[in-house]
Amino acid sequence: MRRGPAQASLGPHPGTFRQEMPRKKSEPVDQDTARTIGGLLRGLRRASGYRAVRDAAAQPTCPAAQQTIYAYERGGLVPSLKQFMELAEFYATRHRDGLAEEARTQLRYQAVAALMRVLSLPAYHVTEALDLIQRLQPPPARGRRRGGG
């Protein structure tokens, strides 16, 4: 049975209810941003020793299907921030055997750089959230002054 958006459903705890809200459609991500995100993922995959997407997707711990990774890398789909983080972690920690210690360290640095870059892209609205936090921050409260002496 399908519920309408205004009907209540059981919440996460027994005896609680939550109001279902209709989902707002996501804003489209421009092609340059989508290709940038895809390029970051492609670079991590290659650096982790997976020359082909199918090799990475064949690993039991890979967090995405082969077709999904293809779509991300070519910019046809944009992963959620959580999906990007899961793939970045997979590539950085589940690299192919035989990677030299120095290459594994460089791969972790590359994953950190990719995550930092992605957080600054408009697709994930992180910089907008930080700007809003700054604007909403109340001025510091004035403390009591102590008399000297």
URBEL-V790857 format. One record per residue. N is the residue number from 1. RES is the residue in one letter. SS is DSSP state (H for helix, E for strand, L for the rest). PSI is psi in whole degrees, 0 to 359 (none if undefined). NEAR is the number of other C-alpha atoms within 8 Angstrom. Layout:
# URBEL-V790857
n={N:N}
res={RES:RES}
ss={SS:SS}
psi={PSI:PSI}
near={NEAR:NEAR}
This chain:
# URBEL-V790857
n={1:2:3:4:5:6:7:8:9:10:11:12:13:14:15:16:17:18:19:20:21:22:23:24:25:26:27:28:29:30:31:32:33:34:35:36:37:38:39:40:41:42:43:44:45:46:47:48:49:50:51:52:53:54:55:56:57:58:59:60:61:62:63:64:65:66:67:68:69:70:71:72:73:74:75:76:77:78:79:80:81:82:83:84:85:86:87:88:89:90:91:92:93:94:95:96:97:98:99:100:101:102:103:104:105:106:107:108:109:110:111:112:113:114:115:116:117:118:119:120:121:122:123:124:125:126:127:128:129:130:131:132:133:134:135:136:137:138:139:140:141:142:143:144:145:146:147:148:149}
res={M:R:R:G:P:A:Q:A:S:L:G:P:H:P:G:T:F:R:Q:E:M:P:R:K:K:S:E:P:V:D:Q:D:T:A:R:T:I:G:G:L:L:R:G:L:R:R:A:S:G:Y:R:A:V:R:D:A:A:A:Q:P:T:C:P:A:A:Q:Q:T:I:Y:A:Y:E:R:G:G:L:V:P:S:L:K:Q:F:M:E:L:A:E:F:Y:A:T:R:H:R:D:G:L:A:E:E:A:R:T:Q:L:R:Y:Q:A:V:A:A:L:M:R:V:L:S:L:P:A:Y:H:V:T:E:A:L:D:L:I:Q:R:L:Q:P:P:P:A:R:G:R:R:R:G:G:G}
ss={L:L:L:L:L:L:L:E:E:E:L:L:L:L:L:L:E:E:E:L:L:L:L:L:L:L:L:L:L:L:H:H:H:H:H:H:H:H:H:H:H:H:H:H:H:H:H:L:L:L:L:L:H:H:H:H:H:L:L:L:L:L:L:L:L:H:H:H:H:H:H:H:H:H:L:L:L:L:L:L:H:H:H:H:H:H:H:H:H:H:H:H:H:L:L:L:L:L:L:L:H:H:H:H:H:H:H:H:H:H:H:H:H:H:H:H:H:H:H:L:L:H:H:H:L:H:H:H:H:H:H:H:H:H:H:H:L:L:L:L:L:L:L:L:L:L:L:L:L}
psi={130:134:150:165:339:357:147:151:169:138:188:343:144:137:1:154:154:150:123:134:145:144:140:134:135:147:141:146:133:155:322:317:316:318:325:313:315:319:322:316:318:316:319:318:312:319:333:1:2:102:325:148:321:328:318:314:336:345:135:335:3:129:2:154:160:311:325:315:317:312:319:312:328:357:10:328:149:121:152:166:319:318:319:314:319:316:318:317:318:310:322:332:343:40:167:147:150:358:129:156:317:321:323:320:315:323:319:318:318:321:318:315:320:318:318:319:315:324:337:355:148:341:331:356:21:316:326:320:319:322:317:318:316:316:326:346:120:157:154:143:142:128:166:144:142:141:137:148:none}
near={2:3:5:5:8:7:8:8:8:10:9:6:6:6:6:8:9:8:9:9:6:5:4:4:4:4:4:4:8:6:7:6:11:14:11:9:13:13:10:9:13:9:8:14:13:10:8:14:9:12:7:7:11:7:9:11:12:8:7:5:5:11:8:8:8:11:6:9:11:9:10:15:13:10:13:8:9:10:8:7:7:7:9:10:9:9:12:13:10:12:11:13:7:8:12:8:4:4:10:6:6:6:8:12:8:8:12:10:8:9:12:8:8:10:10:8:8:9:10:10:11:8:6:10:10:10:10:7:8:8:8:8:8:7:6:6:6:4:4:4:4:4:4:4:4:4:4:3:2}
